Amino acid sequence: MKSQKILLLLVVLIAQTPLINAADYHVSPGGSDQADGLTPTTAWRSLSRVNETIYQPGDRLLFQSGGRWSGKLRPQGSGVQDKPIRLGRYGAGPLPRIEMGEGGGVVIRFENQDFWEVSELEIRGGSARPDAVVGGIHFVATNAGRILRHIVVRDCVIHGLGGSFKEYESCGIWVGVEGWNKEHGLKTTFEWVRIENNRIRNTGRCGILVWTCSAPAGQTDGNHMFREGLLPSQHVTIRRNRIEDLGGDAILVLGSVKPLIESNTVRRTCLRTGDPAFPVHTGYNPHSAAVWLHSCLEGVMQFNEVTHTAKQQGNNDGMAFDFDFNCKSCLLQYNVSRENAGGFLLIMQSARDNIARYNLSIGDRDHLLYLVGKLEENNLVCNNTFHITEGSGYIIPRAKIWNNVFHVTGEATMEEREGNGDFRNNAYHGNWKNLPGDSSPVLADPMFVNPVPGWDLATTFRNYMLHPGSPCRAKGVVIPDPGGRDLMGNPLKPGTPPDLGAIQSRSPN
């Protein structure tokens, strides 16, 4: 009887407790900071008023379309599972713009906060500050002491971030644990990060960066050691972003389990890193690439298009893609790489069991394949098509290089340097200064249908199909797990000798 009375009392107390409903807060250039912000007609006016409020789970913070603000946005509070806080816009018209103004720093910054979704904003850096960090939208973990979850940034336009190209934090979208190999990384990381459909251009250094200092177990080496116990990020997706005209790297994911980088378009990056006109100082890394993974486990880079990556004199990279230190069991597949000054792919020491397959490289030059680890690290570059059209290119081959087509035309030249590679069943055509020691080479014109880029990717793919009379048909080494499809989506049949190159013109039986 006593327990029933207690239960009844609890029910009454719960029924009498008022529910806290989520609210919509509006911000308009014509608003008033003395208003409540709860409707478009009672909107707030300034960023300083917005920054005073601690937002609750399920709230929405909405800026009026077409409105313009100058300063720094620092929303407070965190959402919870199934009730994120949303930062976006209301009304029709151009995206609302938030501009840095004269200062340096980050336009929108969240610190130790999670369950936020940011969408449909225009972010500008304001006046150029080449000696300062200038960032767009940053989610930063310092001393959160917990895993921060559900970070979404989508459909934003970020540009004109004229900050220092020597700082990774001069970045359009940055999600990460502050610092390098720090104590707080033992308790803090990010999970369920989604960055998609954004347009980023003209930043100081980076486009999109997810930074959690950690490495797969047993993968660290003496030169790039992270302390034991640092937490990797998980469930990171970077998809369908357009990134162009950057001082350095377009997309970098550091210390993550199964990150996915797919369907992004990247153009004209690495424009300033390594420029001899800007002296190197302590802590500045002049080496940059377009899209890369560092210390990741089972990451995937696929369906991306990367073009016109630059390579300044002091930048030893400048390639489209990179498996950097401590990457393990990662995939690079179904990508298109064109006219990148530093080549197609870098694989660094301590990266192992990674695969690059069914990619198309046109006009990449310099160190086309820069595979500088060890052959016993078991990295595989297979069934890719390389059309070298200009410059003097070379391969550093400390990996397995199987079933590829190397087609050299015009005044271009290619050579293999240093040895220590496992070349099998590749096709070599054109001006080679030093042919690799291939166990079963095809030394003939691969006979592509029409080896020139088309107006779109579909036309380009058709142009690089093998002619029915090609000597590259069914000449490949059987790959135990080829991945199910080729660059064009044609199905693959395990156990059947494949065609050489990225496109399987011969249908499997």
C-alpha positions in Angstrom: 0.0 0.0 0.0 2.8 2.4 0.9 4.6 1.7 -2.4 1.3 2.5 -4.3 1.0 5.8 -2.5 4.6 6.7 -3.4 4.0 5.8 -7.0 0.8 7.9 -7.2 2.7 10.8 -5.7 5.4 10.5 -8.3 2.8 10.4 -11.1 1.2 13.6 -9.7 4.6 15.4 -9.4 5.5 14.5 -13.0 2.1 15.6 -14.3 2.6 19.0 -12.5 6.1 19.5 -13.8 6.0 22.0 -16.8 7.5 20.7 -20.0 10.3 22.7 -21.6 9.4 23.1 -25.2 12.0 23.7 -27.9 12.0 27.2 -29.3 12.7 28.9 -32.6 14.9 32.0 -32.3 15.0 34.5 -35.2 17.7 37.0 -36.1 17.1 39.8 -38.6 19.0 43.0 -39.6 15.7 44.8 -38.8 15.2 43.2 -35.5 15.7 44.4 -31.9 17.9 42.9 -29.2 15.2 43.9 -26.7 12.7 41.6 -28.4 12.2 37.9 -27.4 13.4 36.5 -30.8 10.7 33.9 -30.9 8.9 35.1 -34.1 10.1 36.8 -37.3 8.3 40.0 -36.2 10.1 39.9 -32.8 13.5 38.9 -34.1 16.8 39.8 -32.5 19.2 42.0 -34.3 22.9 41.4 -33.4 25.3 38.5 -33.0 26.2 39.6 -29.5 22.5 39.0 -28.5 22.6 35.6 -30.1 25.8 34.8 -28.2 24.3 35.5 -24.8 21.8 32.7 -25.0 22.3 29.1 -23.9 20.3 27.0 -26.4 18.4 23.9 -25.4 17.9 20.5 -27.1 15.5 20.9 -30.1 15.9 24.7 -30.4 16.4 26.3 -33.8 18.5 29.4 -34.3 17.5 31.0 -37.6 19.0 33.9 -39.5 16.9 35.8 -42.0 17.6 35.0 -45.7 19.4 37.9 -47.4 20.6 39.3 -44.1 24.2 40.4 -43.4 26.1 40.4 -40.1 29.7 41.2 -39.2 31.5 39.6 -36.3 31.9 36.3 -34.6 29.1 33.8 -33.8 29.5 31.8 -30.6 26.2 29.9 -29.9 26.1 28.2 -26.5 24.6 24.9 -25.4 24.3 21.3 -26.7 21.5 19.2 -28.0 20.8 15.6 -27.1 20.0 12.4 -28.9 17.1 12.9 -31.3 16.9 16.6 -30.3 19.8 18.4 -32.0 20.1 22.2 -32.0 19.8 23.6 -35.5 21.5 26.7 -36.8 20.2 27.8 -40.2 17.9 30.3 -41.9 14.3 31.3 -42.4 12.6 32.9 -45.4 13.3 32.9 -49.1 16.2 34.5 -50.8 20.0 34.5 -50.7 21.8 32.7 -47.9 22.2 34.8 -44.8 25.9 36.0 -44.6 28.1 36.2 -41.5 31.4 37.9 -42.1 34.4 38.1 -39.9 35.1 41.8 -40.5 38.5 43.2 -39.6 39.7 40.7 -37.0 41.2 37.2 -37.2 39.9 34.0 -35.7 37.0 31.8 -36.6 33.6 33.1 -37.8 31.5 30.4 -36.1 33.0 28.4 -33.3 31.6 25.7 -31.0 33.7 24.5 -28.1 33.0 21.2 -26.3 29.5 21.2 -27.7 27.6 18.5 -29.7 24.3 17.6 -31.3 24.4 20.6 -33.6 23.3 20.9 -37.2 24.5 23.9 -39.2 23.1 24.5 -42.7 22.4 27.1 -45.4 24.7 29.9 -44.2 27.2 32.0 -46.1 30.5 32.6 -44.3 33.1 35.1 -45.3 36.4 35.9 -43.7 36.4 39.6 -44.2 39.7 41.5 -44.7 42.7 39.3 -45.4 44.9 38.4 -42.3 47.8 36.4 -43.8 49.6 36.1 -40.5 46.6 34.9 -38.5 44.3 31.9 -38.3 41.0 32.7 -40.1 38.4 29.9 -40.1 34.9 29.4 -41.2 32.8 26.9 -39.1 34.8 25.1 -36.3 33.8 22.5 -33.8 36.6 22.3 -31.3 37.1 19.9 -28.3 39.4 21.1 -25.6 38.6 19.6 -22.2 35.2 18.1 -22.8 36.1 14.8 -21.2 33.6 12.9 -23.2 32.8 11.8 -26.8 31.1 14.6 -28.7 28.5 13.3 -31.1 26.3 14.4 -34.0 28.0 17.2 -35.8 26.4 18.1 -39.1 27.5 20.9 -41.5 25.7 21.0 -44.8 24.7 23.3 -47.7 26.9 26.2 -46.6 29.0 28.5 -48.7 32.4 29.4 -47.1 34.8 31.7 -48.9 37.3 34.5 -48.6 39.1 33.2 -45.5 42.3 35.1 -46.1 44.3 33.6 -43.2 47.7 32.1 -42.8 48.4 29.1 -45.1 50.9 27.9 -42.5 48.1 27.0 -40.0 45.8 24.0 -40.4 43.2 25.8 -38.5 42.9 28.3 -41.3 40.2 26.1 -42.6 36.7 26.3 -43.9 35.2 23.5 -41.8 37.3 22.1 -38.9 36.1 19.4 -36.5 38.7 18.1 -34.0 40.5 17.8 -30.7 42.7 20.8 -30.2 46.5 20.2 -30.3 48.7 17.3 -31.2 49.1 14.2 -29.1 47.6 16.0 -26.0 46.3 14.6 -22.7 42.7 15.6 -23.4 42.7 13.3 -26.4 42.6 10.3 -24.0 39.0 11.2 -23.0 37.6 13.3 -25.9 36.9 12.6 -29.6 34.1 13.0 -32.1 31.6 10.5 -33.5 28.9 10.8 -36.2 30.3 13.7 -38.1 28.6 14.6 -41.4 30.0 17.3 -43.7 28.1 17.5 -47.0 27.0 19.6 -49.9 29.1 22.6 -48.9 31.0 24.9 -51.2 34.4 26.1 -50.0 36.8 28.4 -51.8 39.6 30.8 -51.2 40.8 29.7 -47.8 44.2 30.2 -46.2 45.1 26.5 -45.9 42.5 23.8 -45.7 39.0 23.1 -46.9 37.7 20.4 -44.6 39.7 18.9 -41.7 38.7 16.3 -39.1 41.5 16.2 -36.6 41.7 13.5 -33.8 45.2 12.5 -33.0 45.2 8.7 -32.8 46.5 5.8 -34.8 45.4 2.1 -35.4 46.9 -0.2 -32.8 50.4 -1.3 -33.6 50.7 1.1 -36.5 52.6 4.0 -35.1 56.3 4.5 -35.9 59.1 6.2 -34.1 58.9 9.4 -36.0 55.1 10.0 -35.7 54.2 8.3 -32.4 51.0 9.1 -30.7 50.7 8.1 -27.0 48.6 5.0 -26.3 44.9 5.4 -25.6 44.1 8.5 -27.7 40.6 8.1 -29.0 40.0 8.1 -32.8 37.0 9.7 -34.4 34.3 7.4 -35.8 31.5 7.6 -38.3 32.9 10.5 -40.2 31.4 11.2 -43.7 32.6 14.0 -46.0 30.4 13.9 -49.1 29.5 16.0 -52.2 31.4 19.1 -51.3 32.9 21.4 -53.9 36.3 22.8 -52.8 38.6 25.1 -54.9 41.3 27.7 -54.8 43.0 26.9 -51.5 46.4 27.6 -50.1 46.9 24.0 -49.1 45.0 20.8 -48.4 41.4 20.3 -49.5 40.3 17.4 -47.3 42.3 15.7 -44.5 41.0 13.2 -41.9 43.5 12.4 -39.1 43.1 9.5 -36.6 39.7 8.0 -37.6 38.1 4.6 -37.9 36.2 3.9 -41.2 36.0 7.5 -42.4 34.2 8.0 -45.8 35.3 10.7 -48.3 33.2 10.5 -51.4 31.8 12.3 -54.3 33.7 15.6 -53.7 34.9 17.9 -56.4 38.3 19.4 -55.6 40.1 22.0 -57.9 43.2 24.2 -57.6 44.5 23.4 -54.2 48.0 23.5 -52.6 48.5 26.9 -54.3 50.7 28.4 -51.6 52.2 25.8 -49.3 55.9 25.5 -50.0 56.1 28.7 -51.9 59.8 29.9 -51.6 58.6 33.5 -51.4 57.4 32.7 -47.9 60.1 31.4 -45.5 59.5 28.2 -43.6 59.4 28.8 -39.8 59.2 26.4 -36.9 56.0 24.3 -36.9 55.1 25.1 -40.5 54.5 22.0 -42.7 55.0 23.1 -46.3 53.9 19.7 -47.7 50.3 19.4 -48.7 48.1 17.2 -50.9 44.5 17.5 -52.1 42.7 14.6 -50.4 44.3 12.4 -47.8 44.1 10.2 -44.8 46.6 10.1 -41.9 46.5 7.4 -39.2 43.2 6.0 -40.3 41.8 2.4 -40.2 39.6 1.2 -43.0 39.0 4.6 -44.5 37.5 5.0 -48.0 38.1 7.7 -50.6 35.8 7.1 -53.6 34.0 8.8 -56.5 35.9 12.0 -56.0 37.2 14.3 -58.8 40.5 16.0 -58.1 42.1 18.4 -60.6 44.9 21.0 -60.9 46.6 20.5 -57.6 49.6 22.7 -57.5 53.1 21.8 -56.3 55.2 24.7 -55.1 59.0 24.4 -54.9 59.1 23.6 -51.2 56.1 21.2 -51.3 57.3 17.7 -51.7 53.7 16.4 -52.2 51.2 18.2 -54.4 49.4 14.9 -55.5 45.7 14.2 -55.7 45.5 11.5 -53.0 47.6 10.2 -50.1 47.7 7.3 -47.6 49.9 9.0 -45.1 51.6 7.7 -41.9 49.9 4.8 -40.1 47.0 4.3 -42.5 45.9 0.6 -42.4 43.4 -1.3 -44.7 42.2 1.9 -46.4 40.7 2.1 -49.9 41.1 4.5 -52.8 38.7 3.6 -55.5 36.6 4.9 -58.4 38.2 8.4 -58.4 39.2 10.7 -61.3 42.5 12.6 -61.1 43.4 15.2 -63.7 46.4 17.4 -64.3 47.8 17.4 -60.7 51.3 18.8 -60.6 52.5 16.3 -57.9 51.0 13.2 -59.4 48.3 10.8 -58.4 49.1 9.0 -55.2 51.5 9.1 -52.2 51.9 6.2 -49.8 54.0 7.0 -46.8 56.1 4.8 -44.5 54.1 2.8 -41.9 51.0 2.8 -44.1 50.1 -0.9 -44.8 47.5 -3.1 -46.4 46.0 -0.2 -48.3 44.6 -0.6 -51.9 44.2 1.9 -54.7 42.1 0.4 -57.5 39.9 1.3 -60.5 40.9 5.0 -60.6 41.5 7.1 -63.7 44.5 9.5 -63.8 44.8 11.8 -66.8 47.7 14.4 -67.2 49.1 13.9 -63.7 52.9 14.4 -63.6 56.0 14.5 -61.5 56.0 11.7 -58.9 53.0 9.9 -60.5 53.1 7.1 -57.9 55.2 8.1 -54.9 55.2 4.9 -52.8 58.0 5.5 -50.3 57.3 2.8 -47.7 58.3 -0.8 -47.8 57.2 -3.5 -50.1 56.5 -5.8 -47.1 53.9 -3.2 -45.9 51.6 -4.9 -48.5 50.1 -1.9 -50.2 48.5 -2.7 -53.6 48.0 -0.4 -56.6 45.9 -2.4 -59.1 43.6 -1.9 -62.2 44.2 1.9 -62.6 44.5 3.7 -65.9 47.2 6.3 -66.1 47.4 8.6 -69.2 50.6 10.7 -68.9 50.3 13.6 -71.3 53.1 16.1 -70.3 56.2 16.6 -68.2 58.8 14.2 -66.9 57.1 11.7 -64.6 58.4 8.9 -62.5 57.4 6.1 -60.1 58.9 5.2 -56.7 57.4 1.8 -56.5 57.7 0.2 -53.0 54.4 -1.6 -53.3 52.6 -4.2 -55.4 51.7 -2.6 -58.8 49.5 -4.9 -60.8 47.1 -4.8 -63.7 47.6 -1.1 -64.5 47.8 0.7 -67.8 50.5 3.4 -68.2 49.9 5.2 -71.5 52.5 8.0 -72.3 51.8 10.3 -75.1 53.1 13.6 -76.7 56.3 14.9 -75.2 55.8 13.3 -71.9 58.3 10.8 -70.4 58.1 8.2 -67.7 60.6 6.2 -65.7 60.8 3.8 -62.7 63.2 4.8 -60.0 64.9 3.0 -57.1 63.4 -0.5 -57.6 61.9 -2.4 -54.7 58.5 -2.7 -56.3 56.5 -5.7 -57.3 55.3 -5.1 -60.9 53.0 -7.6 -62.5 50.9 -7.6 -65.6 51.0 -3.9 -66.4 50.7 -2.3 -69.8 53.5 0.2 -70.8 53.2 2.3 -73.9 55.0 5.4 -75.1 58.3 7.1 -74.1 59.7 5.3 -71.0 63.3 6.1 -70.0 63.4 3.1 -67.7 60.8 0.4 -67.8 60.0 -1.5 -64.6 61.0 -5.1 -64.2 57.5 -6.4 -64.8 57.0 -10.2 -64.5 54.5 -10.2 -67.4 54.3 -6.8 -69.2 52.1 -5.8 -72.1 54.4 -3.6 -74.3 51.8 -2.2 -76.8 49.3 0.5 -77.4 46.4 -0.3 -75.0 43.9 0.9 -77.7 41.6 3.1 -75.8 38.4 4.1 -77.8 39.4 7.8 -77.8 41.9 8.7 -75.0 40.9 12.4 -74.4 38.8 13.9 -71.6 35.2 14.4 -72.5 32.8 17.2 -71.5 31.6 15.1 -68.6 32.7 12.1 -66.7 30.4 9.7 -68.5 32.0 10.7 -71.9 35.5 10.5 -70.4 34.8 7.0 -69.1 33.6 5.9 -72.5 36.7 7.4 -74.2 39.0 5.3 -71.9 37.2 2.0 -72.5 39.4 -0.6 -74.2 38.8 -1.2 -77.9 37.6 -4.7 -78.7 41.0 -5.5 -80.2 43.0 -4.2 -77.2 46.0 -6.4 -76.1 45.0 -5.5 -72.5 41.9 -7.7 -72.5 41.9 -10.5 -69.9 45.7 -10.0 -69.2 45.5 -9.2 -65.5 46.5 -11.0 -62.3 43.5 -12.4 -60.5 42.8 -10.3 -57.4 41.1 -12.4 -54.7 38.7 -9.6 -53.7 38.5 -7.1 -56.6 35.8 -5.0 -55.0 32.7 -6.0 -57.0 32.7 -3.3 -59.7 35.0 -1.2 -61.9 35.2 2.6 -62.5 32.1 2.6 -64.7 30.1 0.3 -62.4 30.5 -2.8 -64.5 30.3 -5.9 -62.3 33.5 -7.9 -61.6 33.7 -11.7 -61.4 36.1 -13.0 -58.8 38.5 -15.6 -60.0 38.4 -14.4 -63.6 41.6 -12.7 -65.1 40.6 -9.0 -65.4 41.3 -6.6 -68.2 44.1 -4.2 -67.5 43.2 -0.7 -66.3 40.2 0.9 -64.6 37.4 0.0 -67.0 36.5 -3.6 -67.7 35.1 -3.5 -71.2 34.9 -7.3 -71.3 31.8 -8.5 -69.5 32.4 -11.4 -67.2 30.9 -14.7 -68.1 
